[in-house]
Amino acid sequence: MWYFAWILGIGVALGFGIINVMWLDANDTFAHDAAEGADAQASDAKDKHS
């Protein structure tokens, strides 16, 4: 019977992870982080070529 608890625990963990990613995507967290990283890399590249 222990395997029922194990399967339910895995299901809850996967569900939490999926909902977390969906929530972050809905709040544009990933797009915001990518834009900041691109801006920082572009400014670093300009500084090196100056």
PDB file of N, H, CA, C and O in Angstrom:
ATOM      1  N   MET A   1       0.807  -1.208   0.000  1.00  0.00           N
ATOM      2  CA  MET A   1       0.000   0.000   0.000  1.00  0.00           C
ATOM      3  C   MET A   1       0.851   1.274   0.000  1.00  0.00           C
ATOM      4  O   MET A   1       0.351   2.356  -0.309  1.00  0.00           O
ATOM      5  N   TRP A   2       2.120   1.147   0.342  1.00  0.00           N
ATOM      6  H   TRP A   2       2.527   0.269   0.594  1.00  0.00           H
ATOM      7  CA  TRP A   2       2.983   2.323   0.376  1.00  0.00           C
ATOM      8  C   TRP A   2       3.087   2.987  -0.986  1.00  0.00           C
ATOM      9  O   TRP A   2       3.312   4.194  -1.077  1.00  0.00           O
ATOM     10  N   TYR A   3       2.923   2.202  -2.044  1.00  0.00           N
ATOM     11  H   TYR A   3       2.740   1.222  -1.970  1.00  0.00           H
ATOM     12  CA  TYR A   3       3.098   2.734  -3.395  1.00  0.00           C
ATOM     13  C   TYR A   3       1.993   3.719  -3.756  1.00  0.00           C
ATOM     14  O   TYR A   3       2.208   4.585  -4.604  1.00  0.00           O
ATOM     15  N   PHE A   4       0.816   3.615  -3.139  1.00  0.00           N
ATOM     16  H   PHE A   4       0.641   2.911  -2.450  1.00  0.00           H
ATOM     17  CA  PHE A   4      -0.234   4.604  -3.403  1.00  0.00           C
ATOM     18  C   PHE A   4       0.205   5.983  -2.913  1.00  0.00           C
ATOM     19  O   PHE A   4       0.031   6.981  -3.611  1.00  0.00           O
ATOM     20  N   ALA A   5       0.771   6.031  -1.718  1.00  0.00           N
ATOM     21  H   ALA A   5       0.912   5.220  -1.150  1.00  0.00           H
ATOM     22  CA  ALA A   5       1.254   7.303  -1.181  1.00  0.00           C
ATOM     23  C   ALA A   5       2.403   7.840  -2.034  1.00  0.00           C
ATOM     24  O   ALA A   5       2.500   9.045  -2.265  1.00  0.00           O
ATOM     25  N   TRP A   6       3.266   6.946  -2.498  1.00  0.00           N
ATOM     26  H   TRP A   6       3.187   5.967  -2.311  1.00  0.00           H
ATOM     27  CA  TRP A   6       4.398   7.356  -3.321  1.00  0.00           C
ATOM     28  C   TRP A   6       3.919   7.952  -4.642  1.00  0.00           C
ATOM     29  O   TRP A   6       4.404   9.000  -5.068  1.00  0.00           O
ATOM     30  N   ILE A   7       2.961   7.278  -5.290  1.00  0.00           N
ATOM     31  H   ILE A   7       2.566   6.427  -4.944  1.00  0.00           H
ATOM     32  CA  ILE A   7       2.414   7.768  -6.560  1.00  0.00           C
ATOM     33  C   ILE A   7       1.697   9.098  -6.351  1.00  0.00           C
ATOM     34  O   ILE A   7       1.847  10.015  -7.159  1.00  0.00           O
ATOM     35  N   LEU A   8       0.914   9.212  -5.270  1.00  0.00           N
ATOM     36  H   LEU A   8       0.791   8.468  -4.614  1.00  0.00           H
ATOM     37  CA  LEU A   8       0.228  10.477  -4.994  1.00  0.00           C
ATOM     38  C   LEU A   8       1.234  11.596  -4.727  1.00  0.00           C
ATOM     39  O   LEU A   8       1.033  12.726  -5.171  1.00  0.00           O
ATOM     40  N   GLY A   9       2.310  11.292  -4.008  1.00  0.00           N
ATOM     41  H   GLY A   9       2.473  10.374  -3.647  1.00  0.00           H
ATOM     42  CA  GLY A   9       3.334  12.302  -3.733  1.00  0.00           C
ATOM     43  C   GLY A   9       4.019  12.783  -5.000  1.00  0.00           C
ATOM     44  O   GLY A   9       4.256  13.980  -5.165  1.00  0.00           O
ATOM     45  N   ILE A  10       4.338  11.859  -5.893  1.00  0.00           N
ATOM     46  H   ILE A  10       4.145  10.887  -5.759  1.00  0.00           H
ATOM     47  CA  ILE A  10       4.952  12.234  -7.174  1.00  0.00           C
ATOM     48  C   ILE A  10       3.983  13.087  -7.988  1.00  0.00           C
ATOM     49  O   ILE A  10       4.380  14.080  -8.596  1.00  0.00           O
ATOM     50  N   GLY A  11       2.710  12.693  -7.997  1.00  0.00           N
ATOM     51  H   GLY A  11       2.387  11.886  -7.503  1.00  0.00           H
ATOM     52  CA  GLY A  11       1.696  13.456  -8.733  1.00  0.00           C
ATOM     53  C   GLY A  11       1.540  14.868  -8.200  1.00  0.00           C
ATOM     54  O   GLY A  11       1.428  15.816  -8.977  1.00  0.00           O
ATOM     55  N   VAL A  12       1.532  15.015  -6.888  1.00  0.00           N
ATOM     56  H   VAL A  12       1.624  14.245  -6.257  1.00  0.00           H
ATOM     57  CA  VAL A  12       1.414  16.345  -6.283  1.00  0.00           C
ATOM     58  C   VAL A  12       2.645  17.186  -6.611  1.00  0.00           C
ATOM     59  O   VAL A  12       2.512  18.368  -6.930  1.00  0.00           O
ATOM     60  N   ALA A  13       3.827  16.604  -6.541  1.00  0.00           N
ATOM     61  H   ALA A  13       3.935  15.645  -6.282  1.00  0.00           H
ATOM     62  CA  ALA A  13       5.054  17.344  -6.851  1.00  0.00           C
ATOM     63  C   ALA A  13       5.073  17.787  -8.315  1.00  0.00           C
ATOM     64  O   ALA A  13       5.424  18.928  -8.616  1.00  0.00           O
ATOM     65  N   LEU A  14       4.698  16.887  -9.217  1.00  0.00           N
ATOM     66  H   LEU A  14       4.413  15.960  -8.972  1.00  0.00           H
ATOM     67  CA  LEU A  14       4.653  17.257 -10.637  1.00  0.00           C
ATOM     68  C   LEU A  14       3.602  18.329 -10.893  1.00  0.00           C
ATOM     69  O   LEU A  14       3.840  19.272 -11.647  1.00  0.00           O
ATOM     70  N   GLY A  15       2.441  18.182 -10.264  1.00  0.00           N
ATOM     71  H   GLY A  15       2.247  17.416  -9.652  1.00  0.00           H
ATOM     72  CA  GLY A  15       1.384  19.180 -10.420  1.00  0.00           C
ATOM     73  C   GLY A  15       1.829  20.544  -9.920  1.00  0.00           C
ATOM     74  O   GLY A  15       1.559  21.560 -10.560  1.00  0.00           O
ATOM     75  N   PHE A  16       2.508  20.574  -8.778  1.00  0.00           N
ATOM     76  H   PHE A  16       2.727  19.748  -8.258  1.00  0.00           H
ATOM     77  CA  PHE A  16       3.013  21.834  -8.238  1.00  0.00           C
ATOM     78  C   PHE A  16       4.020  22.473  -9.187  1.00  0.00           C
ATOM     79  O   PHE A  16       3.987  23.683  -9.411  1.00  0.00           O
ATOM     80  N   GLY A  17       4.905  21.669  -9.737  1.00  0.00           N
ATOM     81  H   GLY A  17       4.931  20.686  -9.555  1.00  0.00           H
ATOM     82  CA  GLY A  17       5.899  22.198 -10.674  1.00  0.00           C
ATOM     83  C   GLY A  17       5.262  22.748 -11.932  1.00  0.00           C
ATOM     84  O   GLY A  17       5.654  23.813 -12.410  1.00  0.00           O
ATOM     85  N   ILE A  18       4.290  22.042 -12.473  1.00  0.00           N
ATOM     86  H   ILE A  18       3.971  21.177 -12.084  1.00  0.00           H
ATOM     87  CA  ILE A  18       3.623  22.497 -13.697  1.00  0.00           C
ATOM     88  C   ILE A  18       2.850  23.782 -13.441  1.00  0.00           C
ATOM     89  O   ILE A  18       2.908  24.712 -14.245  1.00  0.00           O
ATOM     90  N   ILE A  19       2.125  23.841 -12.324  1.00  0.00           N
ATOM     91  H   ILE A  19       2.078  23.085 -11.671  1.00  0.00           H
ATOM     92  CA  ILE A  19       1.367  25.055 -11.996  1.00  0.00           C
ATOM     93  C   ILE A  19       2.315  26.221 -11.759  1.00  0.00           C
ATOM     94  O   ILE A  19       2.011  27.349 -12.146  1.00  0.00           O
ATOM     95  N   ASN A  20       3.451  25.971 -11.133  1.00  0.00           N
ATOM     96  H   ASN A  20       3.697  25.054 -10.818  1.00  0.00           H
ATOM     97  CA  ASN A  20       4.434  27.023 -10.884  1.00  0.00           C
ATOM     98  C   ASN A  20       4.965  27.597 -12.196  1.00  0.00           C
ATOM     99  O   ASN A  20       5.064  28.815 -12.341  1.00  0.00           O
ATOM    100  N   VAL A  21       5.305  26.739 -13.143  1.00  0.00           N
ATOM    101  H   VAL A  21       5.225  25.749 -13.025  1.00  0.00           H
ATOM    102  CA  VAL A  21       5.807  27.203 -14.439  1.00  0.00           C
ATOM    103  C   VAL A  21       4.723  27.972 -15.185  1.00  0.00           C
ATOM    104  O   VAL A  21       5.007  28.995 -15.808  1.00  0.00           O
ATOM    105  N   MET A  22       3.482  27.488 -15.126  1.00  0.00           N
ATOM    106  H   MET A  22       3.252  26.657 -14.620  1.00  0.00           H
ATOM    107  CA  MET A  22       2.385  28.191 -15.797  1.00  0.00           C
ATOM    108  C   MET A  22       2.170  29.569 -15.180  1.00  0.00           C
ATOM    109  O   MET A  22       1.896  30.530 -15.898  1.00  0.00           O
ATOM    110  N   TRP A  23       2.292  29.675 -13.847  1.00  0.00           N
ATOM    111  H   TRP A  23       2.515  28.894 -13.264  1.00  0.00           H
ATOM    112  CA  TRP A  23       2.118  30.952 -13.166  1.00  0.00           C
ATOM    113  C   TRP A  23       3.252  31.920 -13.541  1.00  0.00           C
ATOM    114  O   TRP A  23       3.007  33.098 -13.803  1.00  0.00           O
ATOM    115  N   LEU A  24       4.483  31.419 -13.565  1.00  0.00           N
ATOM    116  H   LEU A  24       4.683  30.463 -13.352  1.00  0.00           H
ATOM    117  CA  LEU A  24       5.605  32.274 -13.948  1.00  0.00           C
ATOM    118  C   LEU A  24       5.472  32.744 -15.396  1.00  0.00           C
ATOM    119  O   LEU A  24       5.780  33.897 -15.700  1.00  0.00           O
ATOM    120  N   ASP A  25       5.024  31.878 -16.279  1.00  0.00           N
ATOM    121  H   ASP A  25       4.775  30.941 -16.032  1.00  0.00           H
ATOM    122  CA  ASP A  25       4.850  32.243 -17.678  1.00  0.00           C
ATOM    123  C   ASP A  25       3.738  33.272 -17.829  1.00  0.00           C
ATOM    124  O   ASP A  25       3.860  34.195 -18.635  1.00  0.00           O
ATOM    125  N   ALA A  26       2.661  33.133 -17.073  1.00  0.00           N
ATOM    126  H   ALA A  26       2.561  32.383 -16.418  1.00  0.00           H
ATOM    127  CA  ALA A  26       1.545  34.078 -17.146  1.00  0.00           C
ATOM    128  C   ALA A  26       1.957  35.459 -16.653  1.00  0.00           C
ATOM    129  O   ALA A  26       1.412  36.465 -17.105  1.00  0.00           O
ATOM    130  N   ASN A  27       2.913  35.517 -15.731  1.00  0.00           N
ATOM    131  H   ASN A  27       3.356  34.699 -15.363  1.00  0.00           H
ATOM    132  CA  ASN A  27       3.389  36.797 -15.208  1.00  0.00           C
ATOM    133  C   ASN A  27       4.580  37.340 -15.987  1.00  0.00           C
ATOM    134  O   ASN A  27       5.202  38.312 -15.559  1.00  0.00           O
ATOM    135  N   ASP A  28       4.903  36.736 -17.109  1.00  0.00           N
ATOM    136  H   ASP A  28       4.398  35.947 -17.457  1.00  0.00           H
ATOM    137  CA  ASP A  28       6.003  37.158 -17.986  1.00  0.00           C
ATOM    138  C   ASP A  28       7.338  37.217 -17.258  1.00  0.00           C
ATOM    139  O   ASP A  28       8.180  38.055 -17.579  1.00  0.00           O
ATOM    140  N   THR A  29       7.537  36.356 -16.302  1.00  0.00           N
ATOM    141  H   THR A  29       6.853  35.675 -16.041  1.00  0.00           H
ATOM    142  CA  THR A  29       8.803  36.317 -15.573  1.00  0.00           C
ATOM    143  C   THR A  29       9.938  35.874 -16.479  1.00  0.00           C
ATOM    144  O   THR A  29      11.037  36.426 -16.416  1.00  0.00           O
ATOM    145  N   PHE A  30       9.680  34.878 -17.324  1.00  0.00           N
ATOM    146  H   PHE A  30       8.788  34.430 -17.376  1.00  0.00           H
ATOM    147  CA  PHE A  30      10.727  34.369 -18.195  1.00  0.00           C
ATOM    148  C   PHE A  30      11.112  35.402 -19.244  1.00  0.00           C
ATOM    149  O   PHE A  30      12.299  35.562 -19.528  1.00  0.00           O
ATOM    150  N   ALA A  31      10.157  36.101 -19.823  1.00  0.00           N
ATOM    151  H   ALA A  31       9.193  35.971 -19.592  1.00  0.00           H
ATOM    152  CA  ALA A  31      10.442  37.099 -20.852  1.00  0.00           C
ATOM    153  C   ALA A  31      11.220  38.265 -20.250  1.00  0.00           C
ATOM    154  O   ALA A  31      12.120  38.804 -20.894  1.00  0.00           O
ATOM    155  N   HIS A  32      10.885  38.658 -19.031  1.00  0.00           N
ATOM    156  H   HIS A  32      10.154  38.220 -18.507  1.00  0.00           H
ATOM    157  CA  HIS A  32      11.563  39.772 -18.375  1.00  0.00           C
ATOM    158  C   HIS A  32      13.024  39.426 -18.103  1.00  0.00           C
ATOM    159  O   HIS A  32      13.909  40.245 -18.350  1.00  0.00           O
ATOM    160  N   ASP A  33      13.283  38.229 -17.599  1.00  0.00           N
ATOM    161  H   ASP A  33      12.564  37.564 -17.399  1.00  0.00           H
ATOM    162  CA  ASP A  33      14.656  37.813 -17.326  1.00  0.00           C
ATOM    163  C   ASP A  33      15.475  37.720 -18.608  1.00  0.00           C
ATOM    164  O   ASP A  33      16.647  38.095 -18.620  1.00  0.00           O
ATOM    165  N   ALA A  34      14.882  37.231 -19.672  1.00  0.00           N
ATOM    166  H   ALA A  34      13.929  36.926 -19.663  1.00  0.00           H
ATOM    167  CA  ALA A  34      15.594  37.097 -20.940  1.00  0.00           C
ATOM    168  C   ALA A  34      15.931  38.474 -21.510  1.00  0.00           C
ATOM    169  O   ALA A  34      17.011  38.665 -22.069  1.00  0.00           O
ATOM    170  N   ALA A  35      15.020  39.427 -21.371  1.00  0.00           N
ATOM    171  H   ALA A  35      14.143  39.271 -20.917  1.00  0.00           H
ATOM    172  CA  ALA A  35      15.262  40.776 -21.889  1.00  0.00           C
ATOM    173  C   ALA A  35      16.386  41.454 -21.115  1.00  0.00           C
ATOM    174  O   ALA A  35      17.221  42.130 -21.714  1.00  0.00           O
ATOM    175  N   GLU A  36      16.422  41.286 -19.805  1.00  0.00           N
ATOM    176  H   GLU A  36      15.743  40.736 -19.318  1.00  0.00           H
ATOM    177  CA  GLU A  36      17.495  41.887 -19.012  1.00  0.00           C
ATOM    178  C   GLU A  36      18.843  41.292 -19.384  1.00  0.00           C
ATOM    179  O   GLU A  36      19.834  42.012 -19.500  1.00  0.00           O
ATOM    180  N   GLY A  37      18.882  39.994 -19.569  1.00  0.00           N
ATOM    181  H   GLY A  37      18.077  39.409 -19.474  1.00  0.00           H
ATOM    182  CA  GLY A  37      20.131  39.336 -19.933  1.00  0.00           C
ATOM    183  C   GLY A  37      20.629  39.789 -21.287  1.00  0.00           C
ATOM    184  O   GLY A  37      21.833  39.968 -21.471  1.00  0.00           O
ATOM    185  N   ALA A  38      19.731  39.979 -22.240  1.00  0.00           N
ATOM    186  H   ALA A  38      18.753  39.833 -22.090  1.00  0.00           H
ATOM    187  CA  ALA A  38      20.111  40.415 -23.581  1.00  0.00           C
ATOM    188  C   ALA A  38      20.635  41.847 -23.541  1.00  0.00           C
ATOM    189  O   ALA A  38      21.609  42.169 -24.222  1.00  0.00           O
ATOM    190  N   ASP A  39      19.996  42.708 -22.746  1.00  0.00           N
ATOM    191  H   ASP A  39      19.205  42.445 -22.192  1.00  0.00           H
ATOM    192  CA  ASP A  39      20.457  44.093 -22.636  1.00  0.00           C
ATOM    193  C   ASP A  39      21.843  44.159 -21.999  1.00  0.00           C
ATOM    194  O   ASP A  39      22.689  44.940 -22.434  1.00  0.00           O
ATOM    195  N   ALA A  40      22.075  43.354 -20.985  1.00  0.00           N
ATOM    196  H   ALA A  40      21.388  42.719 -20.632  1.00  0.00           H
ATOM    197  CA  ALA A  40      23.373  43.347 -20.318  1.00  0.00           C
ATOM    198  C   ALA A  40      24.458  42.838 -21.257  1.00  0.00           C
ATOM    199  O   ALA A  40      25.565  43.376 -21.262  1.00  0.00           O
ATOM    200  N   GLN A  41      24.166  41.823 -22.042  1.00  0.00           N
ATOM    201  H   GLN A  41      23.267  41.386 -22.037  1.00  0.00           H
ATOM    202  CA  GLN A  41      25.149  41.292 -22.979  1.00  0.00           C
ATOM    203  C   GLN A  41      25.433  42.298 -24.084  1.00  0.00           C
ATOM    204  O   GLN A  41      26.579  42.427 -24.516  1.00  0.00           O
ATOM    205  N   ALA A  42      24.416  43.013 -24.550  1.00  0.00           N
ATOM    206  H   ALA A  42      23.486  42.908 -24.199  1.00  0.00           H
ATOM    207  CA  ALA A  42      24.610  44.000 -25.609  1.00  0.00           C
ATOM    208  C   ALA A  42      25.480  45.151 -25.113  1.00  0.00           C
ATOM    209  O   ALA A  42      26.352  45.621 -25.844  1.00  0.00           O
ATOM    210  N   SER A  43      25.259  45.611 -23.884  1.00  0.00           N
ATOM    211  H   SER A  43      24.551  45.229 -23.289  1.00  0.00           H
ATOM    212  CA  SER A  43      26.062  46.714 -23.366  1.00  0.00           C
ATOM    213  C   SER A  43      27.502  46.264 -23.116  1.00  0.00           C
ATOM    214  O   SER A  43      28.430  47.049 -23.313  1.00  0.00           O
ATOM    215  N   ASP A  44      27.705  45.025 -22.690  1.00  0.00           N
ATOM    216  H   ASP A  44      26.951  44.388 -22.531  1.00  0.00           H
ATOM    217  CA  ASP A  44      29.060  44.505 -22.505  1.00  0.00           C
ATOM    218  C   ASP A  44      29.795  44.425 -23.841  1.00  0.00           C
ATOM    219  O   ASP A  44      30.982  44.739 -23.916  1.00  0.00           O
ATOM    220  N   ALA A  45      29.102  44.012 -24.881  1.00  0.00           N
ATOM    221  H   ALA A  45      28.137  43.757 -24.820  1.00  0.00           H
ATOM    222  CA  ALA A  45      29.712  43.900 -26.205  1.00  0.00           C
ATOM    223  C   ALA A  45      30.097  45.282 -26.731  1.00  0.00           C
ATOM    224  O   ALA A  45      31.145  45.431 -27.358  1.00  0.00           O
ATOM    225  N   LYS A  46      29.267  46.286 -26.485  1.00  0.00           N
ATOM    226  H   LYS A  46      28.415  46.164 -25.976  1.00  0.00           H
ATOM    227  CA  LYS A  46      29.577  47.648 -26.934  1.00  0.00           C
ATOM    228  C   LYS A  46      30.801  48.186 -26.205  1.00  0.00           C
ATOM    229  O   LYS A  46      31.639  48.858 -26.805  1.00  0.00           O
ATOM    230  N   ASP A  47      30.906  47.887 -24.895  1.00  0.00           N
ATOM    231  H   ASP A  47      30.225  47.341 -24.407  1.00  0.00           H
ATOM    232  CA  ASP A  47      32.044  48.359 -24.117  1.00  0.00           C
ATOM    233  C   ASP A  47      33.351  47.733 -24.604  1.00  0.00           C
ATOM    234  O   ASP A  47      34.386  48.400 -24.609  1.00  0.00           O
ATOM    235  N   LYS A  48      33.319  46.487 -25.005  1.00  0.00           N
ATOM    236  H   LYS A  48      32.478  45.946 -25.000  1.00  0.00           H
ATOM    237  CA  LYS A  48      34.525  45.808 -25.468  1.00  0.00           C
ATOM    238  C   LYS A  48      34.999  46.343 -26.814  1.00  0.00           C
ATOM    239  O   LYS A  48      36.199  46.366 -27.087  1.00  0.00           O
ATOM    240  N   HIS A  49      34.052  46.778 -27.665  1.00  0.00           N
ATOM    241  H   HIS A  49      33.077  46.760 -27.443  1.00  0.00           H
ATOM    242  CA  HIS A  49      34.415  47.257 -28.993  1.00  0.00           C
ATOM    243  C   HIS A  49      34.770  48.742 -29.005  1.00  0.00           C
ATOM    244  O   HIS A  49      35.263  49.244 -30.015  1.00  0.00           O
ATOM    245  N   SER A  50      34.532  49.451 -27.909  1.00  0.00           N
ATOM    246  H   SER A  50      34.131  49.043 -27.088  1.00  0.00           H
ATOM    247  CA  SER A  50      34.817  50.890 -27.867  1.00  0.00           C
ATOM    248  C   SER A  50      36.280  51.158 -27.626  1.00  0.00           C
ATOM    249  O   SER A  50      36.693  52.316 -27.562  1.00  0.00           O
TER     250      SER A  50
END
